[in-house]
Amino acid sequence: MKKILNELLKEIPVIATKGPLDQEIHGIRIDSRQVGPGKLFVALPGTRVDGHDFIPQVMDAGCSAIVGMRMPDNLPEGVAFIQVSDTSLIVGPLASAFYNHPSHHLKLIGITGTNG
């Protein structure tokens, strides 16, 4: 599966962008060890580790695009950076857009009763 980065960004509130936004994205990753060309890395803050600390390694691994809350000082040519206010709030909508909104195709059936 692949998507154009511009199309994915329509789904999220963006503060600023830098770099090429018309490139193909072949996957979204939150683990810096799983990135590579064609991948979009989302830098999530954690209780013990902050994904933003791994942005230099992600860029060295050839990642195509990065979503984060702080713009890095040096961005290699060809890498896009998308700044958002809170990456933990956009990773779900971003993944949903990448996978063609699978929840829109679900059918929900509710069964109700008085005994349970």
Disulfide bonds with the S-S distance in Angstrom:
none
